[in-house]
Amino acid sequence: MDDQPIRIIRPASRPFYEGLFKSGLIDHWSAQNDLVESHVLESTPEGGLAVKHTRIWPTSYCVEWSPSMLKDAALCTLDFAIELADHRLMLQDATPWNVLFDGSQPVFVDLTSVVPGDKGLIWPAYGQFLSHFRNPLLLSHAGRGRLARQMLFDHLNGIDETELAAAAPLRLKLRRPSIALAATLKAQIEKRPHLQTRIRSAAAAQKLGLSPRQRTAFLKSLRRKVEGMRLSAAGNVWQDYYAGIPQDVDRQKKLDTVERVVRGIGPKSVIDLGANTGPFSVIAARAGARTIAVDSSEPCMDTLYRLAKSESLPITPLIADLMSPTPAFGNFGDQFPGLLQRARSDYAFCLGLMHHLHVAGRQSFQRISDFLSRVARRGVIFEFVAMDDSNNEWISAGREIGYDFDTVRGAIAAVFPRIEVLDSDRPTRKLLICEK
């Protein structure tokens, strides 16, 4: 978390970016959270410029963001583009891969996307904005956020008009006839290479003499459209999990115990596995830990993100299935590291999750312990769930299971040898405070 990334700017581009630093603009943009904090480090032997950026942790990708996070990343990109237009500058890229979340705060991180304004086109990155932001947001607006995230794994192309038209539900296409029209036009142009050549030639020949005011007006209009999108996360059973807990369960006791333990150990970072709507993530964040919340439920993560944003809590919610977390992908299969590599934290929370990993997920306790060791540097707060716990009957689907407390504790102790056992919120559960 403490190492800072270095960007090398080529000699040909050095005068432009050096001028931005000397003008104070980069410091100004960083201060108002438009751009990641950046400082000139030194000249390179080839005559370029080395720039140091403050590291944003965790590194997260749009394929893991909830719909509200993608929307805020789009607004962050547009706000920065509007700011740049006032200085006759622009963003040459408009993609969520240039945004990271510092807790719940989106930050633009690609300094070299800032270039002089193009007088011929109002925004050359507009098509990229549509395919990487607008189109996936439209799918999310229609309750198809999961599909949008899967399609965004195509990090170079995003979701084009044809794919949007194929993936959009009928009700969305009826409300927005332009979706089908854009797909039809794209298909017709692709069938006629001579039309593509003429369009590119016409675009290259445009000399509109656009003023910063015209570009700003266009960007602000686009921002209003994005701001007006009402996103609808597809609901699921986990959204109301806590409301369904039996009345005789002392939920507050578990919350108080976890809070006392967290404040006692003082972790700098926490990953909350199977976080649901994040009550334990909130405890960790309020205790000063930078927190990653991971859950496969889109509505749960969207709810937690909006809470973290409203209270400025250092929580980054990510949508991922722990049985199949985001793998490494991108150019040559390793451009974007996998989630487990990016999310390693001081402590992990594994609360109300053991039975899902073992019973439903069919993972041995040794594999579960090894997994926890991979994501937790120091320790884990682990909740043991006995076989006669009511939730086991619900998720086992008649599958025969067999384990006891000593078996589970022994498997965990092989990786986390120091274990303290505390009461949880019901007799069928125990909290294990485990450290390496």
N, C-alpha and C positions, 0 to 999 in steps of 0.2 A: 504493500500500500504506500510505502514511503518513497520508492524510486520514481523519478520524474522522466517522462518521455522527452526525447530530443528530436526536433524536426530539422532536416537539412534543406536549406533553400538554395537553389542553383544560382551560379554567378549571374546569369542573365536576368534573373528576377530580383536580385539583391537590392538594387537601387529603389525599386518600388516599395518593397516591404520595409527596408531601412527607413524610408521616408515616413511610412505609417508609424513606426516606432518613435521617430524623432518628433513627429507632430503631436504626440500624446494621444492619438486616436485609439491605439490598441489598449492603452491603459484605461481609457474612458470606457471602451466597449466591455472590457473585463470587469470594471467596477460596477457596471449596471447589468451584469450577468448575461450579456449578449454573447460573449466570446470567452473561451477558457483563458485563464490567466496565463500570460506569455511574456517571456523576457529574452532579450538577446544574450546569448551565452558567449560566443566567440566567432571569429572568422574561420572558415575552413581552409586547408592548404590550397584548394583549387580556386579560392576567391569567393566561395559562397558564404552562407550565413547559417550558424547553428542557433536554433531557438529552443529554449526550454519551456515546457508547458507543465502546469500543475496537474498531477495525475488525478483523474476522477475515478473513484471506486464506488461500486463495482463497475467493470465494463459490462454493459448490457446491450442487447440488440433488439431491433423492432420485432423480430420473430418471437420475443418473450414479453412484449409490452401489452398491457391492456388497451382497449380502444381509447380511453381517456388519456393515456400516456402518449399514444401515437398522435392524437389531436393536439396535445400540448407541445409535442416536438414539432409539429407542422406550424403552430403559431409562433414558436420560438424562431424557426427558420424565417418565417415571413417578417417578424418584428425586426430581426437583424437585417434582412434585405431592405426593409423600409428605412432603417437607420442609415444604411450604406448609400441609398439613393440620394439622400440629402448631401452627400459628399461626392457625388458623381462616380460612385462605385457600385458594384453589384456582386452577387454570388453567382459563380459560374456553375455551381452544383446545388441541387435541392433534393437531398435524399436523407432519410432517417439514419443512415450509416454515418452521418456527420454530426449526430447529436448523441450525447450521453446524459444520464440522469445522475446528478449529484444529490443523493437522497431522492426527494420528489421534485427537484428543480432541473428542468432541461437546460443544457448548456451546449452551444455550438462549439465544435472542437477543431474544425478544419480551417486553420488560418489561411492556407494558400487557395482556398475557394474564393477569397476576396480578391477581385480583379477590377481594373478600370471599367467604367460603364461602357456598354456597347451602344453606339448611337443608332445602329441600324435596326435592332430588334428590342422590343420592350423588355423581354426577359428570356434569354436563350435557354435558361433552365426550366422554363415553364412546363414543357413536356415531361421532364423528369419529375417535377413536382406532382403532376397529375398521376403518373404511374406509380410513384412511391408513397405519396401521401393521400391525394384526393380519392383515387380509386379504391385503395384499401379502406379508407374511412367510409366511403359509400357502402361497401360491403358490411363493415361494422355497424353502420347506421341501420342496416337491414337485419342485424342479428347474426351475421356470418363472420364474426371476428376471427374465429378459429381458422376458417378457410383462408381469410386474408393473410393471417400470419404464416400459414403454410406456403402460400404463393409468394410471399416476400422473401423466402429462401433464395429466389432468383434475384440476387442482390444487384445485378447489373441492369436488369430490365424491369423489375417490379411487376405491376399488373397493367397490361396495356388495354386499349379500348375493346379489342376483340375478346380478351379473357374476362374483362369486367362484364361484358354483355352475356357471356356464357355462364358466368357464376352468379350473376345477380338474380334474385327471385323476381317473379313476374310483377309483384306489387311495386317493386322499386322501378322496374322498367316502365310501368304504366305511369308512375309519378314523374319519371324523368325520361321522356322519349328521346332526349339527346344521346342517351347511352347506346341505344340501338342504332341511331343515325351515325354516330361517330364510328361504331364498329363496321357499319356498312361502307362508309367512305374509306376507311382504312383498308378494308378488304379490296375495294375497287382499285385503289391506288397501287396496292401491292401487286395486282394482276397486270399493271401497265407500267413497265420500267421507264418508258419515255416520260410519263407523268411525274415519276419520282425525280427524274433528272431536271425537268422544268421547274418543279417546286423548289428543289435545292438551289438552282440557278437564280430563281426569283428572290429567294431569301438572301442569297449572297449579294445580290445587286441592290438590296434595299438601303436607301440612305434617307431615313425619315427625319433625322435631326431631332430625335426625341429629347425633351427637356427632363431634368430630374423630377419636376412636378408631375409630368405625365406618367413616368414610371412609378412614382409614389402613389398616384391615384389608382393605377392598375393594381398594385400590390395591396393597397388598403381595401380595395373592392374584393380581392381574392380572400383577404383575411376575414372580412365580414361573412363571406360565404362559409368559410371553415368554422368560424366561431358559432355560426347559426346551426351547425349540424348537431342534432340530438342523438347521441349514441345509445344503442340498446344492446347491452351485454346479454347473451343468451343465458337464462337462469338455469340452475341445477339444484339438486338436493342439498349440496354442501353449503349453499348460500344461507340456509336456515338451520344449520346444524346446531348451533348453540341454543336456539329457541326450543329445540326438541329434547334437550337434556332433561332427564327426570327431576322433579322438584326436590327429591330427597338428596340429590347430589350437591355437595358444598363446593360449588364452583369458585366462590371467593377465596376459600382456603387454598386452593391450588394457585390462584393468581397471587395471593399474598406470599406464599412460599417461594414461588419463582422469582418474585420481585426481591425478596430478602436475599436469596441466593445470588442473583445477578448483581445487586448492589455490593454484596460481599466480595465477589470475585473481580468485579470491575473490568469486564472484557472491553477491548477497543472495538471489536467487530463481532457480529453474531449472524449466523444464518439460521433462520427459522424454517425448518423443513415441514411441509404440510401445514402451512400457516393458517389456512382458512381465512377468516376476515382479520386476522392479525392481532388478537389481544395480547399475545406474548411478545410479538414484534414491537408493539407500542411500549410495553414494559421495558424492553431492552433499549429502545431508542430514548425513552425518557430518562434512563439511567446513564445515558451518554454514549451508548454503543452505536456505531454505524451498522445498520441492520439490512440484511437481504431477507425478504420474505418470499418463499417459493411455494406455489400451489398450482395444481392443474386446473383449478376453477377460475374461469375468466371473470365472472361476477364478483367472486370473493376478492380477487386481486384488484379489480377496478374499484371496489368499495374501499379497500385499504389504501389504495393510492389517493383517492379523493380525501380520505381522512388525514393521511400524512401530509398532503399538500395544504389542507386547511390549517393544520397546526405546525407547519414547517418542521416536521419530524424527519430525522435522517434515516428514512426507510425507503428502500427501492424494492417494490413488489415485482416479481417476475413469474410469468406463467410457464410452468414446465411440469412434466410428468417425471417424478423421481425414478420411476422404473425405466424410463427412456428419456433422460435429460438431453438438452440440446447438445448435439455432437459438434466436433470441429467441422467446419465447412468453408466454402469460398474457394478462391483460386488455389488449385492444386490440393484442395482438401484441408488446408491448415491456415488459411488467411484469418479466419475467425475461430479462436480457441473455444473448446467446449465449455459448457456451464460449470462443470465441477472444477475445472482448472481456474476459471475466473472468480468463482465464488468462495474460495477457501477462506475461512474466518477463524478467529480465536476460539470461539465456542459455537457449537451447534445445539439447537433445540430439536429434540425428537419427542414431541409431546402428543399423545393420542394418535401415534403413528405406527407403533410397533406391530400391532395386529394387521394393519393394512399391508405392511411390507412382508410379514411372515405368512399370514393366513391368506389374504387375497393375492399378494404378490408372489407367494411361494418361495421366498428367499430364506436361506438358512440364517441362523443367528450369527454364525461366523461371517457370512457375507455381509450382513447388515452392519456388524461391528467394523469390518474392513472399510465399508462405504463411509461410515461416520468418521473413521480415522482419516479418510481422504479429504473430507471437507472441514474438519476441525483440527486446528493446530494444537490447542491446549486441552480441550475437554468438551463434554456434552452433558446436557441435562436430558436424561432419558426417562421416559415413563413406561414402566412395566405394566402390561395389561394381562390379567390372569385369564385362564381358559374359560372360566365361568362368567366373565364379564358379558353383559347383555349385548354389547356391540359385536362380539365374536359370532354370536348366533346369527346376527344380521348379515355379516359379510362372508361367512364361511360357505354359504349355499350348500349345506349338507356335507361339506368335505370334512373328513375326519382329521383332527389335529391333536397334537400331544406335546406338551412342554411343561416345565415348572419354573419357579423363580430361580432356583439354583442353576439350572441349565442356562437360562438367559444371562444371569449375572456372571457366570463363568465365561461365557463367550465374550461378553463385554470386557471383563477383567483382563483377558488376554491382550487387549489393545489399550485399555484405560485401567491400569492396575489399582488406582486409588478410587474407591467408591464409597460414598456416604448414602445411606438409604433414609428417605423421608416419606411421610404420609402424603398421599395425593388427595383427590376430592371424593373418593369412594373406597370401600374396603377391598375391591377387586383390583386396585391400582397402587403402585408405589413410584415415587420419584427417586431416581438414582443420579446423584451428582458425581460424575465420572471425570477423572483427570489422568493425563498421561504421566 
